[in-house]
Amino acid sequence: MLDQLARRVRTLLSRARRVERRELREFRRWAETTDRVVHLSMLVFVPLLIAVVTTLANAVPQLTFLLFPPLASGTYTLFVDPTAKYSDPKRFVVGLTIGAVCGLGALNVSSAVLAPPTGQFAVSAIAAGLAVLATGLVTWPLDIEEPSSYSTALLALLVQPNQQLAFVGSIFLASALVASVFVVWRARFYDRRATYLYGSTTGDDHVLVPMRGETAGRTAMLGARLAAAHEASKVVLLDMVSDPEAAATERELLQDTVKLDMFSETDTDVSTTGRTESAGRIVGDGGDAVDAQTTEAADFDAHVDWLETHAARIETRTGVPCQVVVAIDDGNPAATTLQTAAETNCDLVVAPYESKHGALSPYLRRLFRGNTDVLVHRSRAERSHWKRVLVPVRRTSDVAHNMVDFATRLAGKSGHVAVATCIEEHQNRRPAEEMLADLVEPFDGAIETRVSRAGINEFLETSGTQYDLVMIGASRDRSAASRFVSPPTFERLDDVDTDVAIVDRSH
């Protein structure tokens, strides 16, 4: 009884941990945009900083509550756009302080010349005008314009004469505290958000390539180029065979075959690359049987040589370790591929393009439904380098970040990446440009942003041939009705005479 209860408890805890990991993963991917990172930071830091300053004001009677409105708006200005003109911590501190000084100066001049207005919160119109004018005259030539400095100047008109020095000191100390937190946040988190948040920049360095079709070798080289951007990388070439005896023979022909217990369900072996002499040839007693067996053995040798040649070429050209895996296909090649990816610790499947009736083959569609990131490569030329990459996007998302990351990996320091979006005639260009700027800002390298008013198909037909590779998303976030009315972009790229990569992150 106790054993059953203990097992149930362990089962419930295991399920809870899986749910927690899944929810954390989904939240992390939801947060993988600069705009959401900024707004989440504002929701945390702006209230926290105001609460800290309020605590200090309550503890120190000399600190006045009048500083909080401009401080809150100025803090929002800092965090809402960390790279903008007004997100300068020095401008923030000096601007608020000068605004307070100018407001107090205008108050003293007005009080000396004019009679003070009656009423508890009455303010002289002349003093208000002088405060704003003085703030503008001082901050403009010094290039320290700060929007919140004008509100500080106006609030200074409500300060009592015996609190004027304390008000200026409060503004300076509180703004310096906020600016210090902002500097640390921007340097330690915002500028490094690609490392902390974007899984695309840290993962996908163990690549599995199903060797299917005539272009599998080029696809394998593309996968190797992606993996080569990281130090702890590897490429696994997967060959699926339906006949267990044929699989065993192929493993014997591969050099340095290593049996792994983890493949007990599929009886899969991992083999390191390298050319080997033919072994285990089939010998018959005569006639046509001997010729057929000899031909079969020769074809088998040629297939093994083909695998080993691609593996050796990958290691020679990219320096990435390469293995060959022979798996038994039980009639579901997609499941075999995904299981092999899990067993070989691969976090990205790079598969050659396959189509059926003008759409992706069932094999590729099943790969997209798996739990591993997938990139499908359609090769149109004998390329082994992809230095010019075009990345069309609709919006910022985890897939968009993944595509930009892949593009910068392929282009390297000497290549060129263009990230583009297409807008309708009535749409404003500025939001599209800001979206692209936020998308590419975390990444290094030569990245160009383009906004086109042409349709996506027209844009790719005219511009796609200028690049070695067009990288697009799999559009899995669209509804079935939307996909029926307007098919995914990758299904309408037959006229684009360049390589195409379709990227999908596991969900």
N, C-alpha and C positions, 0 to 999 in steps of 0.2 A: 504493500500500500504506500509506504513512504517512498519507495523507489519510483513508483508511478507518479506520485506527486512531484518528486524532484525532477523527473523527466519533463513533466508538463510545465513546471516553472522555467526550466532551461529552454524549452521550446518557445514559451512566451517571451522570455528575455531575448532570445535570438531573433524572433520576429520583430520585436520592438527596436532592436539595434538595426535590422535591415530597413525598417521604415524610417528610422532616424537618419541613416546614411542616405537613403533615397531622397528624403525631404531636404537634407542639407545640400545634396548634389543639385537638386532642382533649384533651390534658392541661389546657390552659387552661380548657376548658369543664368538665372534671371538677372542677377546683379552684374553680369559680365558685359556691361556697357558703361561708358564714361558718364553718361547722363545719370544713370541710376546710382553709380558710385558717388557722384557729387551730391545728389539729393539725399541719399542715405547718410552721408557725412554731415550734411546740414541738419538733418533731423537729430543727429547725435550731438554734434559739437556746439551748434548755436544755442540750444536750450541749456546744455551743460555749462557753457562759459557764462551765460547770463546768470545761471543759478549760483555759480562760484562768485561772480562779482557782487551779486545781491547779498550773499552771505558775508562777504567782506564789508559791504556798506552797512549792514546791520551791526557788525562788530566794531566798526570804526565810525563814530558819529560825524566826523568831518567829511566823510564821503557822501555826496548828495545823490539822491535818486534821479535827479534831472539828467544825469549822464546816460541812463539806460536806453532811451529811445534812439539816439544817434548811434550808440554802441551796438544795439541789436541790428539796425539797418546796415551799419558798416561791416559787422561780422558776416551778415548774409552776403553782402557784396564780395567779400573776400572768398567765401567758400563756393558761391554759385558758379564762378568761372575762374578757377585757380590760375589760369594763364593769361587772363585779360589785363588790360591797362590798369584798371582800378583794383586789381588783386595784388598790389605791391604793399608789403607790410610797412615799409618806411613811409610811403605815401599815406597809408592808413593812419599811422600814429601822428605824424607831423601835421597832416591835414586836419584831423580832429582837434589837435591842440591849438593850431593857429586859428581855427574857427572859434574856439572858446575865447582866445585872447582878443580876437577882433570883435566878438560880441560884447565882451566886457569893456573894451575901449569905446565902442559906440555908445554903450550905456552911460559911461562916465562923461563923455562929451555932451550927450543929450541932457544929462542931469545938470551939467554946469551951465548950459545955455538956456534950457527950457525948464519950466516948472514940471515936476513929475506928475503923471496922470493919476487920477483918483481911481480907487478900486483895488481889490486884493490882487488880481492878476492882470490889471491894465498895463499895457505896454505902449510906449510912445511910438507913433508911426514913423517919426524921424529917426528914432533909435533903430527900429527894425530895418529901415532902408539903409542906414549907415552900416549896420552890421553885415548885411548881405553884400553891399558894395565893397566894404573893406576886405571881406573874405575873398571876393573875386579878384580884387586888385592885388592881393598878396599872393594868393595861390597860383594865379595864372602865369606871371613871369617866372616864378620859382618852379613851375611844372610839377606842382604837388596838388593839383585839383583833386578833391575828394567830395563826392556828393553829400556824404553825411556831415561834412564840415559846415555846410549852410544851416542844417538843423541844430548843430552845436552852437553856432553863433546866435541863433534866435533864442535857444533855451537859456543862453547866458544872460539874456535880458531879464529873466525872472530870478536871478541869483541875488541874495541879499548882500549888502556891502561887506559884512563881516565874514562872508563865505566865498568871496571871489577867488582868493588864492587856493583855498581847498578845492574849489570847483575845477580850476585848471590842473591842479595836481591829480585830482581824481580822474579826469579825462586822460591825462598822460599815462598814469599807472595802469588803468583798466585797459586802454587800447594797447599798451605794450604787452600786457598779459595775453590778450587775444592774439596779437600779432605773433608772439612767441609760439603759441600753440599751433597757429596756422603754418608757420615756417617748418615746424617739426612734422606736422601732418603731411604737408606737401612734399617734403624731402624724403620722408621715411615710408610713406604709404602711397600718395597719389602718383608721384613720379615712378614708383615701382609697382604699380597696380597690375601690370602685365605679369609680374612674377607671383604676386599673391593671389590674384583672382582668375586670370585667364588661363584655364587649363590647357588651351591650345599651344601656349608658349613653353610649357614644361613637359607635356606628354607627346604621344604619337611618335616616339622614336624607336619603337620596336614594331617593325612592319612585316606583315604577312602578305605574300603575293601568290594568289592561285594562278598556276601556270596553265591557263586555258586560252586557246585561240592562237592565231598567228602573230598577234602583236604583244603577246605576254612578255617577251624579252624587253621590249621598250617600256612596258608598264613596270616591270621589275626595276629597270634603271631609274624611272621616275620615283618609285618608292624608296630606292636607295639614296637618291638626291635629297629627298625629304628627311630621311633618317640621319644623313651625314651632318646635318646642322647641329646635332647634339653629340656629346662625347660618348655617353653610354647607349650606343645605338646598335641595332642588328637588323638583318633582313633574313626572313625565312621564306624560301620558295616551296610552295605546296604543290605536290603532284598527287592527284586523286585517281586511284585505280579500283575498278569494280571487282577484279578477280584476285582473291587472296594469294593464289600461287604466283600470279604475275607480280603482285606487290612484293612477295618474298624474293623473287628473282631480281627485281629492280633494286632492292636493298642490298643484295649481295654484290651487285655491280657498282654500287656506290662505295666510295672509299671511306674507311674509318666509321663504319656504321655503329651507332651507339643505341642500345636498347633502353627505353625509358618505361618504367612501370606505370607512369601517369597515363600512358596510352593504352592501357589494358582493354578499355571498352572498344576502341577502334583498331587496336593492334597496329598502332602507328609508330614508326621509328624515325629518329632524327639522324641525318647524316651530314657531316661536314663536307665542304666542297673540295674539289680537286679532281683531276682527271685520273682515270684508272684503266688498266688493261682489261679486256673482256674476260669474264669468268663465268663458269656455270653454263656453258653453251649446251644446247640440246642436240643430241646426236641420234639419228635414226638408222634403220637397217638398209634402206634403199629407196630408189625411185623417187616418185613425186613426194612421198612423205618426208624424205630427207631434204629435198629442195624447199618444201614448205616450211619445215622446221628451221632450216638454215636461214631462209628469208625472214622468218619471224624473229629469230635470234638477232639477225643483223639490224632489223628495225628497232628491236629493243635496245641494242647497243647504241644505235644512233640517237634514240630518245634520251638515254642516260647521258650520252655525250652532250646532247643539246642542253640538258639541265646543268651539267657541270660547267659547260662553256659559259653560260649566263652567270652562274655563281662566281666563277673565276673572274669574269669581266667586271662584275660588280665590286669585288674585293680590290681588283687592280685599279679601277678608275675612281672609286670613291673612298677606299680605305675602310669600308664598313664590313664587319664580319658577316658572312653569309652562310646559311645552312640550307640543306634540302630535306624536306619532310615528305615521306611517302605515306599516304593515308588510304584506307580502304573506304570507298564510297558505297554506302548501303542503299543508294537510291535517292538520297537527299543531300546533294552536294553543298547546299547553303549551310545546313546544320553541321556537316562535316567541317566546313571551312571555319565556322564560328567556334566550334569545339576545339579545333586545332589552334586557333588564335588564343583561346583561353589557356590551353595546355602549354603552349610555347611562350606564354606571357607576352603576347603581342597586343598592343593597344590600338593598332590601325590596320585595316585591311585595304590594300590597294589592288583593285581588280580590273582586268581588261573589260572594255565595253562590250556588251552583248545586247542585241535587240531582237524583238519578235513582234511582227506586225507594226513596225514603226515605233514601238515603245520599249522600255527596258525589259529584259528577259525576266521570267519568274525567278531565276537564280539570284539576280541582282536585287530584285524587289524583296526577296526574303532576307538578303544580307542587310538591307536598310532597316528591316524590322528587328534586327538583333541588338545585342548590348555592346557592340564594338563600333568605334568610329569607322566609317567607310569612305573611300575615295575611289570613284570609277573613272578610268582613263580611256578616252577614245583617241587613238593615235591616227594621224593623217599624214605623217611624214617620218622619215628615218632620223628622228631626233634623239640625242642622248643628253642634251643640255636644254634647259628652258630658262633663258635669261631675261626674256621680256614676257611679263605675265599681266593679263587684264583680268580684273576682278569686278564684275558687275554685282551690285547689291541693291536691295530694296530699302533696307533699314539696318540699324545697328542691332546685332544679336550675337549669341555665342557662335553660331555658324559663320556669320560674317567675320568675326574676329579670327576664327579658325582658318578661313580662306585667306585672309590677309597674312596670317602667320605662315601658312604654307607657301604663299607667293613670295614672301621675303626669303624664306629658306631656299627656294629654287633659284631666285634671282641672285642671291648672294650680294657681296659688296660691289661687284662690277655690273650687276644687272639693273633692270628697271621694272617697277611695279606701278600699274595704273589702277586706281580704284574709282569706279564710275557708278553713277545712278542716272536713271531716266525719269523725267518728270513730264507731266501733261502741260499743255500750252497755258492753261490758266493758273498753274501752280507757281508759287514764288520760288525763285532760284536760291535765295539766301538760306532758308531752312535746310535745303538739300546740301548746300555747301557746308553749313555748320555740322550737319550729320556726318558728312564724310570726314571733316576735320576731327571730330571726336573719335571716329572709328580708327583713323590711321595714327593718331597722336601717340599712342603707347609704343609704336613700333619704330625701329631704326631703319635706315636705308633710304634709297632714292624712291620715294612714293609720290606719285602724281595723283591728284584728284580731278575728276571730270564730271560735269553735269551736262546732260544732253536732253534736248526737247524732242528728240526722235524716239520712236518706239524701240523697245529692247531688241526686237528682231532686226529692224533696220539699222540700229546702231551697231550690233554685232556683225552684220553682213558687211558694213562699210569699214568698220574699225578692227574687227577681229583678226583679219589677215595681216595686220601690222605687228602682231604679237606671236610668240611661240606657243602660248597656251592661254586659253580662256577658262577661268575657274568660276563655277557657278554653284549655287546651293541646290539641294534636292527638293525644295519646296514642300517639305512634309508637314508644315504647319498650316497648309491650306485645306479647306474643306473639300469633300468629294464633289459638291456642286460647283465650287469654284474651279476645280481642276477639270470638270467636264466642260464648262463654258469656255475656259481658257487653259489649254494644256500647259504643263510645266515648260519653262524655257528650254531645258535641255532636250525636250522632244521636238523642238522646232529649230534645231541647229544643223540640219543636214546641209544647208547651203554655206555654212561657215567652214572654209577650207583651212582649218588649223586644228591643233590638238585641243581637246576639251576635257576638263576634269570636273566631275560632279561630286560635291562634298556633302556628307551627312554625318552629323554627330549623333551618337546613341542617345535615346530618350527612354 
